Amino acid sequence: MNQPSDRRLEPEIIPPGAPLPGDQAVWANGNMRHVYYVPTSRVGPVGLAFLTLGIGAVAVLGLFFLLSAAFVGLAAVGVLTAAAFIAGILRRPNHPLR
């Protein structure tokens, strides 16, 4: 009686549009020995507004990061160009520039 049965578990078929038991999402692993119920809820209008503001804030921070990286890159290119120009002038003071 204590031996595990060899028959496979059959998944429960829930019709489309029918609520899940206990209004929860079901997560099951590959061998269907454990079923995990994850409580869920609907997002209201205030939560949706906060979610939109959060996504917008992350997008603005990403834009600031990209712009600052571009400015640092342009500054580095400018410094290297100026250094090369000055080094060219100092290396051959008696020769005309090419």
Secondary structure as UniProt FT lines:
FT   TURN            16..17
FT   TURN            21..22
FT   STRAND          24..28
FT   TURN            30..31
FT   STRAND          35..39
FT   HELIX           45..91
//
